[in-house]
Amino acid sequence: KVEEHRAHLESAGLLEERRRKNLAGEVFAAATSRAKSHLQAAVAENPELRRLLDEVQERRLDPLSAVREILEQVYGIDDNPN
């Protein structure tokens, strides 16, 4: 049964598609981990970014506003929908 299923996946091109998705997932998982580490270090080293995090923790700033500002300052990403 297992071999039949594998043969079906291979003949339909589904096995290769699944492998490609898995490899892409690995790339994005590694990139996400590195980006998170980079952001955490950037916030730890920058008093202005730490202030943003403090304001979120004190409920004086909403998290998405802090994210926008941090991404803009660290990566130059401006995701403002306007």
C-alpha positions as YAML, in Angstrom:
chain: A
units: angstrom
residues:
- id: 1
  name: LYS
  ca: [0.00, 0.00, 0.00]
- id: 2
  name: VAL
  ca: [2.78, 2.39, 0.90]
- id: 3
  name: GLU
  ca: [4.59, 1.73, -2.35]
- id: 4
  name: GLU
  ca: [1.36, 2.16, -4.32]
- id: 5
  name: HIS
  ca: [0.74, 5.49, -2.65]
- id: 6
  name: ARG
  ca: [4.31, 6.60, -3.32]
- id: 7
  name: ALA
  ca: [4.02, 5.56, -6.98]
- id: 8
  name: HIS
  ca: [0.80, 7.56, -7.27]
- id: 9
  name: LEU
  ca: [2.43, 10.63, -5.70]
- id: 10
  name: GLU
  ca: [5.42, 10.34, -8.02]
- id: 11
  name: SER
  ca: [3.37, 9.83, -11.17]
- id: 12
  name: ALA
  ca: [1.16, 12.81, -10.37]
- id: 13
  name: GLY
  ca: [4.17, 14.99, -9.54]
- id: 14
  name: LEU
  ca: [2.86, 15.42, -6.01]
- id: 15
  name: LEU
  ca: [5.93, 13.97, -4.31]
- id: 16
  name: GLU
  ca: [8.22, 16.53, -5.93]
- id: 17
  name: GLU
  ca: [5.76, 19.31, -5.10]
- id: 18
  name: ARG
  ca: [5.65, 18.21, -1.46]
- id: 19
  name: ARG
  ca: [9.46, 18.09, -1.30]
- id: 20
  name: ARG
  ca: [9.71, 21.57, -2.79]
- id: 21
  name: LYS
  ca: [7.21, 22.94, -0.25]
- id: 22
  name: ASN
  ca: [9.10, 21.27, 2.59]
- id: 23
  name: LEU
  ca: [12.41, 22.74, 1.45]
- id: 24
  name: ALA
  ca: [10.87, 26.19, 1.08]
- id: 25
  name: GLY
  ca: [9.45, 25.79, 4.59]
- id: 26
  name: GLU
  ca: [12.93, 25.02, 5.90]
- id: 27
  name: VAL
  ca: [14.34, 28.13, 4.22]
- id: 28
  name: PHE
  ca: [11.63, 30.35, 5.67]
- id: 29
  name: ALA
  ca: [11.94, 28.77, 9.13]
- id: 30
  name: ALA
  ca: [15.70, 29.45, 9.17]
- id: 31
  name: ALA
  ca: [15.21, 32.99, 7.85]
- id: 32
  name: THR
  ca: [12.50, 33.67, 10.43]
- id: 33
  name: SER
  ca: [14.73, 32.47, 13.25]
- id: 34
  name: ARG
  ca: [17.64, 34.64, 12.11]
- id: 35
  name: ALA
  ca: [15.41, 37.67, 11.58]
- id: 36
  name: LYS
  ca: [13.94, 37.26, 15.07]
- id: 37
  name: SER
  ca: [17.43, 37.07, 16.60]
- id: 38
  name: HIS
  ca: [18.50, 40.13, 14.62]
- id: 39
  name: LEU
  ca: [15.43, 42.11, 15.73]
- id: 40
  name: GLN
  ca: [15.89, 41.13, 19.37]
- id: 41
  name: ALA
  ca: [19.52, 42.23, 19.26]
- id: 42
  name: ALA
  ca: [18.62, 45.49, 17.49]
- id: 43
  name: VAL
  ca: [16.00, 46.29, 20.12]
- id: 44
  name: ALA
  ca: [18.39, 45.41, 22.96]
- id: 45
  name: GLU
  ca: [21.11, 47.67, 21.53]
- id: 46
  name: ASN
  ca: [18.94, 50.66, 20.62]
- id: 47
  name: PRO
  ca: [17.39, 52.79, 23.39]
- id: 48
  name: GLU
  ca: [14.71, 54.18, 21.06]
- id: 49
  name: LEU
  ca: [13.58, 50.69, 20.05]
- id: 50
  name: ARG
  ca: [13.65, 49.54, 23.68]
- id: 51
  name: ARG
  ca: [11.44, 52.52, 24.50]
- id: 52
  name: LEU
  ca: [8.89, 51.31, 21.94]
- id: 53
  name: LEU
  ca: [8.87, 47.87, 23.54]
- id: 54
  name: ASP
  ca: [8.53, 49.42, 26.99]
- id: 55
  name: GLU
  ca: [5.57, 51.47, 25.79]
- id: 56
  name: VAL
  ca: [3.85, 48.34, 24.49]
- id: 57
  name: GLN
  ca: [4.50, 46.53, 27.77]
- id: 58
  name: GLU
  ca: [3.06, 49.50, 29.68]
- id: 59
  name: ARG
  ca: [0.04, 49.52, 27.34]
- id: 60
  name: ARG
  ca: [0.80, 53.05, 26.10]
- id: 61
  name: LEU
  ca: [1.43, 51.88, 22.53]
- id: 62
  name: ASP
  ca: [-0.29, 49.18, 20.53]
- id: 63
  name: PRO
  ca: [1.89, 46.28, 19.36]
- id: 64
  name: LEU
  ca: [1.30, 46.81, 15.63]
- id: 65
  name: SER
  ca: [2.45, 50.42, 15.81]
- id: 66
  name: ALA
  ca: [5.61, 49.27, 17.55]
- id: 67
  name: VAL
  ca: [6.15, 46.58, 14.90]
- id: 68
  name: ARG
  ca: [5.79, 49.14, 12.10]
- id: 69
  name: GLU
  ca: [8.31, 51.46, 13.72]
- id: 70
  name: ILE
  ca: [10.80, 48.71, 14.55]
- id: 71
  name: LEU
  ca: [10.64, 47.21, 11.03]
- id: 72
  name: GLU
  ca: [11.09, 50.63, 9.49]
- id: 73
  name: GLN
  ca: [14.10, 51.47, 11.67]
- id: 74
  name: VAL
  ca: [15.81, 48.07, 11.52]
- id: 75
  name: TYR
  ca: [15.02, 46.96, 7.96]
- id: 76
  name: GLY
  ca: [13.76, 50.10, 6.23]
- id: 77
  name: ILE
  ca: [10.37, 48.43, 5.73]
- id: 78
  name: ASP
  ca: [7.48, 50.86, 5.59]
- id: 79
  name: ASP
  ca: [4.29, 48.80, 5.64]
- id: 80
  name: ASN
  ca: [2.03, 51.79, 6.19]
- id: 81
  name: PRO
  ca: [-1.07, 51.04, 4.08]
- id: 82
  name: ASN
  ca: [-1.51, 54.72, 3.16]
...
